């Protein structure tokens, strides 16, 4: 029994002695190989960073390179030490495992694939204002699993990439322009065309409102019981961080109200008509 054990240990020792040089050579070759791949990865990422407008795509390429480099390093090491069969088994096991894991973690796999798709077909950039589902805010960061959105009330929402792929995505700032609008009601006795001109003159001079390629517009929207509703449309440049969309709208509305008051254009409240079907007149109560 003891002799068999000693023979087995001697066999392990002999195998180890034969394997040590291969391990050293494998470690050296893999180290050189990984350094070369890291140099190549940095060069590719640097070049992509200079050429690409979307830095999210650059980060995705960097992560893919890291994963591929490590996988290649492990496979090379196994081949160098004479474990080609083990390397093939690892590849086969990885393929089978990916299928099993894909079924077990369907949602995670779905989000990952959605992240890959959006990395190459980018529907937004960092800083863009978007709305998907009930989430509305600015893009902060994107990973292969989810997208980090900062809402306007300061909340941090991590939206699964699969949700963005499957649902409509509204990007308010992808081309740098967004239209604002508001409605104001004026008296039926008002000169409507003159009122529209006054409103346009005011809105055109509001800081942040575009006047050249996308000038403001007005039109009669509704004929209500007591007012004629005039809707105002204007455009702002979302890439100009000097002006806030909410502040522009607030300033435009307040200046329009002041201008209409100066021209004595009435802005009545709702009119309620009361009919009396009795023979005796109604008496108004005094308080």
Long-range contacts (C-beta under 8 A, 24 or more apart in sequence): 19-81, 22-80, 22-81, 22-82, 23-81, 25-80, 26-76, 26-77, 26-80, 26-81, 27-77, 29-76, 29-77, 29-80, 30-73, 30-76, 30-77, 30-80, 33-72, 33-73, 33-76, 34-69, 34-73, 37-65, 37-69, 37-72, 37-73, 38-69, 41-65, 41-66, 41-69, 53-125, 54-122, 54-125, 54-126, 55-126, 56-119, 56-122, 56-125, 56-126, 56-141, 56-142, 57-119, 57-120, 57-122, 60-115, 60-116, 60-119, 60-144, 63-144, 107-160, 107-162, 108-145, 110-162, 111-144, 111-145, 111-146, 111-160, 111-161, 111-162, 112-144, 112-145, 112-161, 114-160, 114-161, 114-162, 114-164, 114-165, 115-142, 115-143, 115-144, 115-145, 115-161, 116-144, 117-165, 118-142, 118-161, 118-164, 118-165, 119-144, 123-164, 123-169, 123-171, 123-174, 124-169, 124-171, 124-174, 125-174, 127-173, 128-171, 128-172, 128-173, 128-174, 129-171, 129-172, 129-173, 129-238, 130-169, 130-170, 130-171, 130-172, 131-169, 131-170, 131-172, 132-159, 132-163, 132-164, 132-167, 132-168, 132-169, 132-170, 133-159, 133-163, 133-167, 135-159, 172-238, 173-238, 173-239, 176-237, 176-238, 176-239, 177-210, 177-214, 177-235, 177-236, 177-237, 177-238, 178-235, 178-236, 178-238, 178-245, 179-214, 179-233, 179-234, 179-235, 179-236, 180-233, 180-234, 180-235, 180-236, 180-245, 180-248, 180-249, 180-252, 181-231, 181-232, 181-233, 181-234, 182-231, 182-232, 182-249, 182-252, 182-253, 183-221, 183-229, 183-230, 183-231, 183-232, 184-229, 184-230, 184-232, 184-253, 184-256, 184-257, 184-260, 184-267, 185-224, 185-226, 185-227, 185-228, 185-229, 185-230, 185-267, 185-268, 186-227, 186-228, 186-230, 186-260, 186-265, 186-266, 186-267, 187-227, 187-228, 187-265, 187-266, 187-267, 187-268, 188-226, 188-227, 188-228, 189-266, 190-228, 190-265, 190-266, 192-220, 192-228, 192-230, 195-230, 195-260, 195-263, 195-265, 196-230, 198-259, 198-260, 198-263, 198-265, 199-230, 199-232, 199-256, 199-259, 199-260, 201-259, 202-252, 202-255, 202-256, 202-259, 203-232, 203-234, 203-252, 203-255, 203-256, 205-255, 206-234, 206-248, 206-251, 206-252, 206-255, 207-243, 207-248, 207-251, 208-236, 208-237, 208-240, 208-242, 208-243, 208-247, 208-248, 209-234, 209-235, 209-236, 209-248, 209-252, 210-234, 210-235, 210-236, 210-237, 225-270, 225-271, 226-268, 226-269, 226-270, 226-271, 227-267, 227-268, 232-256
